Amino acid sequence: MIGILNEFFRAQWGLLTRGDRRWGAILLALIIAVGIALRFTNLDGKVVWIDEVHSFMRVGGYGKTALTEQLEQTVAATDTRPAHVMLLSDLLQFQRPPEDQNPLAGMGRTIKALATDNPQHPPVYYLAARLMVSIFGPAIATLRGTAAIFGVALIPAMGWLAWVLWRSPSISVVTMAVTAVSPFQIAYAQEAREYSLLGVMLVVTTGLLLRAMDGTRRGWWIYGGGIAVGLYTHLLMGYGIVAHGVMVLTLAGWRSPIARKFGLAIAGALGAFIPWMVAYLVYFRGIGWIGRDLGLIGLLRRWAIAWTLPIFDLQTLYNDQIFDVAAIQDLTDLGWGWGLVVMCGGLWIWCFWRLWKGSRRSAWVVTALGLVPFLMLALPDLVDSGQRSTVGRFLMPVVLAMQLAMGYALTPTPPLKRGAGGDPRTALALVLVIMLGIGSTVWQGRSPTGWNKYTSYYDPAVAEILVESDRPLIITGAEKSGRLMSIAHYLNVKKSPVDPTVLLAAKPAVPSLPKDTVQEFQTIYLYRPYSELINGLQAQGWQLQTINAPGQLIRLGLPGNDS
């Protein structure tokens, strides 16, 4: 690594002394090493948000729908108290694979849970995580560590794609550096989901496509195999396929032999994906929240925030959530944070301007990789309402394209002196991007939550309230058991001495709470309650006091009793 980086400084910054070049190479190597280390730092520190809870379930072989039905049947078959009352920690049994399973049997259960309960998430990442669990145990760090390994693999993958595009070791090194310290990539490298692997597959298949277009028939077979693996990683790979099609049509034309070979490679990949597509068509139940209408102003605000993600974690500046996919309107006023948004927007305009001043072939590839998936997300949002184009993980190909453009534009030109043909502003911009990325990631790493925790953003605050409560009882619907698992993980990691009691109700039923319950448990909370539960308990004479509105935590009290 040091040798490659030293060559970078020799080629690009020729007026520097040999010793200075070597120190510069060591510095960039350290920056990349810091980015790698940040992916493995404090892996279990942030809240396990609801999507990660579902990841734990499926790796363990449990389906969300099947588990909810099982709990609801248990509730319906017993009296209100105490048969279906459990400790919060008891729910974590559904986050671990059964101990008597061998790895192959466990992988079969994982595939079944995904195919029948969550087919929009194909199995490659989850099988890798299941293998890791069989080796290292079902810890949070194990499942997130699987994503972190793929997050590390993305760094050299981006360097390789930059090399394929520009044949420049300098651009490859800078691209790796900006990818290594990107808060966006670090966030998804620490999330127990498949998005870091998706990033790797998008980058690798794009490079394989370019190699195949310049190479032999064997290259097309390898490309088709990569696309098949990508499809079994995430369905968003389909957007990558369309982007690749645009690259082929633009660079080679639709009547060319290359277009025919591309079509055959994609047909083969889609053929290999048919088994999972059948499961998707049979079992997919839809995703309701992505259709919430933000309006044009809301979309523009979210898009503006999104272009800061590869450079700076804007959430670092605010205590409250800066965007909320569960609500129609974001409530946090960014204030002077808009200055950073404008600065990042200006940087992207400059980066793509420099990109298009260079090789048009590379510019078309990078632009298609980012713009085509974005338009495929944004146009349905504009025409039929929705927020698809504002969800960070869906923007993975867009961010990758932005980082490639940044790697090209921020590579300093020799000899780093304005009068001799160089421009020190490029190097200063690179230093600023690296400092902002590392600084905001380290600072945000101190928080138990983050922008990519979405609807679980306030769960740590809810958990802290429970810790401070005297013998708490939590009442919620059985369908919210996954939400409770998020809090159970948090308390387990913090080694909390408090293990709240949970009373699960079967929606829309309302449990009858004896008046002595308030003395037995001292503090009683409703967590994310359904409307029938709220109305029914009020009819029984209970008072409701909202304790944490965004976390949907409500305290119960008897009439005339503040406790």
N, C-alpha and C positions, 0 to 999 in steps of 0.2 A: 504493500500500500504506500509506504513512504517513498519507494522508488518511483511509482507512478506519479505521485503528487510532486516529487522533485522534478520530474520531467515536465509536468504542467507548468511549474514556475520557470523552468529553463526556457520553454518555448514561448510563454506568454509575457513574462516580465524579464526580458533579456538583460536589462541594465542593472538588475539586482546582482549582488555578489553571490558567489556559489554558496557561502554560508547563509546569507539571507534567504536564498531560495530554499535551502534545506529547512530552515526554521519555519518558513511559510508553509512548506509541505507538511511539517510536523503539526503546525497549527490547524490546517484543514483536516488532517487525519484525526486530531483530537476533537474537532467539531463533529465529525461523523461519529466518532466513538461516543461522544456525549449524547447524540441523538439516539444511538443504539441503547445506551444505558438508561435513558429516560423511558424507553419502552418497557423496561423491566423494573422500574422503580415504583415501589408502593403499589403493587398490582392489586392488592386486596383493600386498598385504602378508600376508594370511592364506592358509593352505594351501588349495589347490584340492582340495576334498574329492571323494569318489568320484562323487557325483551330478553335480557340476560337470564332472568329467572326461567323464562321459557326455554332458553338454550340449555340450562341445567336440567330441566325436565326431560327434554328430548334426548340429551346425551344419556340420561338415566333410563330412557325407555318409556317415559310417561308422556301421554298426550294431555294438553290443557283441557280439551273438551271432555275427554274421558275422566280425568281427575275431578273436574267440577261436577260432573254427573254423579260420580261416586260419592263425593262429599254431600251433595244435595240429597241423595238417596239415604245416606246415613242420618242426615238431619230429619228428613221426613219420617223415618221409621222409628224415631225415638221421641221421648218427651223433651220439653224445652231444657230442663236441667235435671241431672248433670251429664247425661249420656253423650251429648255431642259437644261438650265443653272440653277444650284441650289447652295445653300450653302452647305458646307461640312457637317455641323451639321444636315442637312435635311436627310442625309443617315441613321442617327441613329434611325429613325422611324422604320426601318426594323430590329432593334435589340431589340424591345420591343413587347410583345404580345399586340394585340388589347385590348383596355380598356374595351370594352363591353362584353368580353368573361368570362364565368364562368370557374372554374378550369377543370371540366370534358370536356367541349367543347375545351378548350385549349389543354388538353392532347390528345384529338383526332386529332387535327391539328398537334401537335408535332409528333405523331406516323405516320401520313400520310406524313409529310415532310421528315422524316427519311426513311420510307419505299420506297418512290418513288424517292427520290433525293440522298440519302446517305445510302443505305442499309447495307454497311459494318460496320455501327455503330448502333447496336441494341438499344432498347429504355429505358432500366432500369434507367441508370443514368439521362437521359434527362427528364424522367417523374418525378424523384425525384427533379431535378432542377426546373421543371415547377411548382411543388407543392411549393417549396421554394419561387419562384417568386410570386406566388399567395398570399403568406403570407407576405413576406418582400419587395416585389417590385423588378423590373428588374435591380438592380444595379450590377456592376461588382463583388462586394464583395459577393453578394448573390449566383451567379452561381459558383464562385470560392470557396465560403464558403461551398457549397454542396460537392465539391471534398475534401475540407479540413476536413470535418466531416468523410468522408470515410478514409482519410489519418490518422486521429487519431485512427479510428477503427482498422487499420492495426497493430498498436503497440501491443495491447493485443492479437490480432489474432496470431501474430508471437510468442508471449510468450506462447500462448496455444499450437501451433504446436510444439514448442521446448519441451514443457512438454510431449506431446504425444510421441515424439521421444525419449526423454532421461529421463523422469520422474525426472528431477532435477530442483528445484526452482532456483538454481544458474544460470544454463544455460538459463532458461526462462527469468530471469531478465536481464542478459547481452544481450541476443538477443533483448529484448525490447529496451534496451538503445541504441544499435548500429543502430537499425531501427529508433528510435525516432530522432536521430541527423543526419541521412543519408541525404546528400544534394540531392541525387537522389529522395528519397521519399518525401522530402519537396518540391522539384520543382514540382512534379506531384500532390502533395496535394494542390498546389496553381494554378493549371491549370484547366480551365473550360472544362474538358474532363473526360472520364470515367476510366482513367488508375489507379487512386488510388482505385476505387471500384474493378477493375479487380484484383489488387494485393490482396485485401481482399478475393475475391472469390477463387483465386488460393490457398491461404493459408488455408482457411477454408475447401475447398473441399479435399485438401490433408490430412488434419487432419481427416475429416469425413471418407475418404477412409481407413486410418489406423485403425480407431475405428471400422469401419464395418468389416474389415478383422479379427478383434479379437472379434467381437460381434455377434449380432443377425440379423435376417432378417429385422427388423425395421431400423437398421443402414444403410442397403443398400437402403431402400426407401428414407431416409433422404439424403444420398449421391447423389442419382439420382436427387432429387429435387434441391440440391445445384448445380449440374452440369447444370441443365436446367436454373437456374438463372444466372449462369456464362456465358452460351452461349448467353443469352439475354442481358448480359453486354457487351461482346466483342467477336468477332470471334476468337481472339487469345486463348480463352478458349479451342478451339479445340486442340492446341498444348499441353495444360495441360492434356487433355484427353489421348493423345498419351503417354505423360510422365507417367501418372497413369497406363496405360496399361503395360508399361515397368516395373514399380514397381511390379505389380501383377504377371507378368510372371517370373520376377526374384525371387520374394520372395515366390510365391506359386506354380508356374508352370502352364502351359496352360491347363492341364487336370484336375486340381483341382476343387472342388466345388466353391472355391472362384473366380476362373476365370469365371465360368459360371454365378455366381451372379453378378460379375462385368459387364459382357456382357449384362445381362438383365437390369441392372441399367442404363448403357449408352444407350441402345436401347430405354428405356423409356424417357430419357432426350432428345435424338435426335428426338423422336416422338413429344414431346412437342414443339420442335424448328422448326418443319416443316413449320408452317405458315410464319415465318420470312425467312426461307431458300427459300421459293417460291418467296417472294419479292426480295430477293438477286439475285436469278437466273434471274428474269425478268428485274430488274432495274439496276443492277450493271454495271457500264460503264468502269471499270478498273482504275488503278492508275499508270500513266505513269512514274512518277519520280522514283519509286522504282527500275525500270529496268536500270537506268543509270550505266554504267560500270566504276568502279573505278580502275580496274586492281588489281592484287594481292598485290602490295605495298600499294595502297590506302586502301584496305580492312584490311591489317595487321595494318596499322597506326590507323585506326578507332577502330579496336578491342582493341588495346593497350590503347587508350584513354578511351574506354568504361569501362575497369576494374578499372579506378580511380573514376568513378561516384558514387559508393556507399560510398566512403570514403571522397573524396575531390572534390570540384568544380574547375576543372582545368581552366575553363573560367575566374575565378577570376584573373588569372595572366596576362591576355591579353585584350587589347582593341578591337582587331579585332576578328572575329568569328573563332573558332578553327576548325570547320568543317562545310561544306556547302553542304546540300543535293541537292541544285539546280545546283551546279557546278560539273564537273567531277573531279576536283582537288582542294584539300584544300591548301590555300595559306599561312596560318599562320605558321611560323617556331616556334616550341615549345621551341627550345633552351634548357636552363637548366631545363625546365619543364619535359624533358625526365627523369630526375633524380627521380621525383615524380612518374612517370609512372613505372619505374623499381622498385622503392620501393613498390608500390602497387602490382605489379606483384609478387614480392617475398613474400609479405604477403599472397596473395591468395594461392600460392604453399604451404606455411607452414600451412595455415588453413586446406586445404584439405588433406594434409599429416597427420595432427593430427586427422582429421575426420576419415580417413580410418584406423588409428591405433586403433580406438575405435570400437563401434558396427558396424558390417558390414551391418546390416539391416538398420540402420539410414543413414549410408554412401550411400547405394544404393538409398534410397529415396531422399536424398538431391541432389545427383549427377544427378539422372534421372530428377528431377524437373528442373534443370538448363541446363544440357547438351542436353537433347532431343529437347527442343524448339530451342536451339541455332543451333544445327545441321540442324533442319528443315528449319531454316532461312539461314544458311551459305552455305549449299550444293547447293541450287539453285543459290546463288550469285557466287559460284565458277564455277559451270557447265555452267550456262546460263547467267551470268553477272547480276549485280544488287547490291543494297545496303541495302537490307532488314535487314541483320544482324548487321548493324551499326546504326540503328535508335533507340534512347534511349527507347522510349515507347514500342517498340516491344520486348525489352530485359527485361521487367518486371519480367518474371519467372526466368530468369538467375540471376538477381540482388537479388531476394528473396532467391534463393539457396545460393548465395555467403554470404548473411547476416546470414543465418542459420549456415553455416560453420564457419563464423566468431564468432557468438555467442557461439558455442561449443568450438572453439579453444582458444578464449580470456577469457574464464572463469578461473580465477586464482585457483590454487590448494592449499590446506592447507599445511603448515601453513604460507605461503608466506616468507619462509626462505630457501634459497638454501640448506643449510646443513641439514635441517630437512625434506627434500623431496619436497619442493616447489620451484618455479622459479619466482622471481620477474619480470623477463623480460615479462612474460605474462601480469601482471598488468600494466607494463609500456606501452606495446603495446596497451592495452585497453584505457589507458589514452590518448595516442597519437591519436588514431582513433577518440575518442570523441572530443578532442580539434580541430583536423583538420575539422571534420564535422561541429561543431558549428562555428568555426572561419571563414571558407570559406562561409558558408551560410549567416552569419551576414554581411560579407564584400560584397558578391555578392548581398545581399538584397538592397544595396545602389544604384545599377545600375537599370536603367529603362528597361533593356533587359537581356537576358540570353541565354545559349547554347540551351535550349529547345524551343526557339522562332524561330529557324530555318530560314525560308525565310522572317520572319518579324524582324530579328535581328536589322536591321539598320533603321527601321521605326521611332524610337524615334529621331534619328539624322535628318531624313527628316523632322519630325514635328518641330524640333527646328529651322531648316532653314526657314520654312514657318512662324514661329512666328516672326522671325527677318525681314521678307520681308514686303514691303510696298504694301498693297492692292493686294495680290497674286491671280492669276488665275491658276488653275490646269487643265490640259487637259490630259485625258486618255480615254481608251476604256471602254465601259459599262461593259465588262466582268471583269474589275479590280475594280468594285465598292466595293467588299468585302475588298480589300486591302486598299481602302480609308477609310472604316469604322474603320480599325485598327488605322489609324492616327486620325480620328475624336474622337475615345474613348480617345486617349492619350491627345489631346488638351482639351477635356471636363474635364478629371480628373485634369489636370493642371490649369483648370479655365483660359485658355488663352483668352485674349481679341480679338485675331485674329480668324476670321471664314472665311477661304478662299472660294472663289467662285470656283465651279467645272463645267467644260464643258465636258460632256460625248459624245464620238463619237461611232458610230456603226461600228465595224470592218467589212470590210477593208476600209470603207469610210474615206475620209479626209475632215475635215471641212475647209471652207474658212474663214480665219481670216482677217477682215478689218484692215488696217494699223493703224487706230486710237485706236485699241484695246490695243496696248502697252501703250498709254497715259492713257487710262481709268483704267487699272489695274496695271500699273507701272512694276510689275514683273510677268512673265508668265512662267510656268513650264510644262514640260511633265513628267508625272509620269508613270513608267513602260510602255512606249509606244510600240505599235506594229510597225513592220517594215514599213508598208504602211503609217502610220502616220508620221514617221520620214522622209521618202523619199518625201512624198507629201508636207510637210511644207518646206522642203529645196527647193523644186521646186518652191514654192511661194515666195522664197527670204528670208526666215527666217534663222538666224544663230543659231546653236545649241552649247551650252556649257555645258559639263557635270559638275554638281555641286557635286553630291555624286554618284560615280560609283556603289558601292555595293547596295545602296538604289535605284538605277535606277532613279535618279532625274536629269533632263536636263533643262537648262534655255534657253528660246527663246529670241532672240534679232534681231532687224532690221539690215540690212547691214550697217556697219559703225557706229552702235550704241552699246555701251557697257552696256547700262542699261537694 
